[in-house]
Amino acid sequence: MRIGVYGGTFDPIHVAHIVVACEVRHALDLDEVLLVPAGDPWQKRGLVEASKDDRARMCELAVDGVDGLRVSRIEVDREGASVTAETLAALSGPDRDLFLVLGADAIANMPTWRGLEATRTAATIAAVERDGEHATAPGPEWSMTHVPIPRLDVSSSEIRARRRAGRPIDGLVPAPVVRFIGEHDLYTRR
């Protein structure tokens, strides 16, 4: 199986995340793309607003009915910091080719990651590139493929700010996620 692994805080998940997952699945002919919400995103400690369970549930609601997209709770259910190398090791198998879905900004940040060498041998990087971006692998031994995607100027921080300002998020976030955010009064304080 060819599996995309698309991690993130997803605080909250939005339509651009779904577009990325679908584009990568299509471009690389993947069997599925796993969205992996970070349980304890150690590089963003103190900045994540929704609980790990709420973020996982929003991801599940967002991908419901989207062919080839699935949510993995592997990091949400794991104790301790979310480390990509550990997640890839847990998802690997002799019948699986893993593709780590990353934007150019995340690829540039890779030298700060824990377990970077183990990440190199566990997956091919699927570099998501917008508007002529060109990601560069962390080193010459890395396997990387490039996936151009349409630019959608939507961000989780913008959605949180809109909620705090009492502005609508409809259309930026899948409808079931909009309902979940409202029902759980998420992103209205800070």
C-alpha positions in Angstrom: 0.0 0.0 0.0 1.1 3.6 -0.7 0.1 5.7 2.2 0.4 9.5 2.8 1.0 10.6 6.3 -0.2 14.2 6.8 0.5 15.4 10.4 -0.3 18.7 12.0 -2.0 20.4 14.9 -5.1 20.9 12.9 -6.2 23.7 15.3 -8.7 23.7 13.5 -8.6 21.7 10.4 -9.8 23.7 7.4 -10.6 23.3 3.7 -7.0 23.9 2.5 -5.9 20.9 4.6 -8.5 18.7 2.8 -7.4 20.1 -0.6 -3.7 19.2 0.2 -4.6 15.7 1.2 -6.7 15.1 -1.9 -4.2 16.6 -4.3 -1.3 14.6 -2.8 -3.4 11.4 -3.0 -4.2 12.0 -6.6 -0.7 13.2 -7.7 1.1 10.3 -6.1 -1.5 7.6 -6.7 -1.8 6.8 -3.0 -4.2 4.3 -1.6 -5.0 6.6 1.3 -3.8 9.7 3.1 -3.8 9.5 6.9 -4.4 12.8 8.7 -2.5 12.5 12.0 -3.4 15.2 14.5 -0.5 15.8 16.9 -1.3 14.8 20.5 1.5 16.8 22.1 3.0 19.1 19.5 6.2 19.9 21.5 7.3 22.7 19.2 3.9 24.5 19.7 3.4 23.9 23.4 1.3 26.7 24.9 0.0 27.7 21.5 -2.5 25.0 20.7 -6.0 26.0 21.8 -8.3 23.0 21.3 -7.7 19.7 23.1 -6.1 16.8 21.3 -9.4 14.9 21.3 -11.4 17.9 19.9 -8.8 18.3 17.2 -9.0 14.6 16.3 -12.8 14.7 16.2 -12.8 17.8 14.0 -10.5 15.9 11.6 -12.8 12.9 11.6 -15.8 15.1 10.8 -13.8 16.9 8.0 -12.8 13.7 6.2 -16.1 11.8 6.6 -17.2 10.8 3.1 -14.0 12.0 1.4 -12.6 9.0 -0.6 -9.2 7.9 0.5 -8.8 10.2 3.5 -8.7 8.7 7.0 -7.7 10.0 10.4 -5.2 8.2 12.6 -5.3 8.8 16.3 -1.8 7.3 16.8 -0.3 10.5 18.2 -3.4 11.6 20.1 -3.5 8.2 21.9 0.3 8.1 22.6 1.7 9.5 25.8 4.5 12.1 25.5 5.6 14.4 22.7 4.5 13.8 19.1 7.6 12.8 17.2 7.3 12.1 13.5 10.0 9.4 13.5 8.0 7.4 16.1 4.8 7.8 14.2 6.3 6.7 10.9 7.9 3.7 12.7 4.6 2.7 14.1 2.8 3.0 10.7 5.5 1.2 8.7 5.4 -2.3 7.5 6.8 -4.5 4.7 3.7 -3.9 2.6 3.7 -0.1 3.0 5.4 2.7 1.2 5.0 5.9 3.4 5.0 9.4 2.0 5.4 12.2 4.6 3.2 15.1 3.4 4.9 18.4 4.3 4.8 22.0 3.1 7.9 23.9 2.2 7.9 25.7 5.6 7.8 22.4 7.5 10.6 21.0 5.3 12.8 24.1 6.1 12.1 23.4 9.8 13.1 19.7 9.7 16.6 20.2 11.1 15.0 21.1 14.5 13.1 17.8 14.6 13.7 14.9 17.0 14.7 11.6 15.4 15.5 13.3 12.0 17.7 10.4 10.8 15.0 7.8 11.5 12.5 10.0 9.6 14.9 10.0 6.5 14.8 6.2 6.2 11.1 5.8 7.0 9.4 7.8 4.3 9.6 9.7 1.1 8.9 13.4 1.6 5.8 14.6 -0.4 6.7 18.3 -0.7 3.6 20.3 -1.1 4.4 23.4 -3.1 2.2 26.5 -3.8 2.7 29.3 -6.3 6.1 28.3 -7.5 7.6 27.3 -4.2 10.4 24.8 -4.4 11.2 22.8 -1.3 14.7 21.5 -0.8 15.4 18.2 1.0 17.2 18.4 4.3 20.1 16.5 2.7 21.2 14.7 -0.4 20.3 11.2 0.9 16.6 12.2 1.3 13.9 10.8 -1.0 11.6 13.6 -2.0 8.9 14.1 -4.6 7.2 17.5 -5.4 3.5 18.1 -5.5 2.2 21.4 -6.8 -1.1 22.4 -5.3 -3.4 25.4 -5.7 -2.9 28.2 -3.3 -5.7 28.7 -0.8 -5.1 31.5 1.6 -6.7 29.9 4.6 -5.0 29.4 7.9 -5.9 27.9 11.3 -4.7 31.1 13.0 -7.0 33.2 10.8 -10.0 30.9 11.6 -9.3 31.3 15.4 -9.0 35.1 15.0 -12.3 35.2 13.1 -14.0 33.2 15.8 -12.7 35.5 18.6 -14.0 38.5 16.5 -17.4 36.9 16.1 -16.9 36.6 12.3 -18.2 33.6 10.3 -15.9 30.7 9.4 -18.4 29.0 7.0 -16.8 28.0 3.8 -13.3 28.1 5.3 -14.0 25.0 7.4 -16.1 22.0 6.5 -19.7 22.4 7.7 -19.7 19.6 10.2 -16.5 21.1 11.8 -18.2 24.6 11.9 -21.0 23.0 13.9 -18.6 21.2 16.2 -16.7 24.4 16.9 -19.9 26.2 17.7 -21.4 23.4 19.9 -18.1 23.3 21.9 -17.6 27.0 22.0 -14.0 26.6 20.6 -11.7 29.5 19.7 -13.8 32.3 21.4 -11.4 33.0 24.3 -7.7 34.0 24.5 
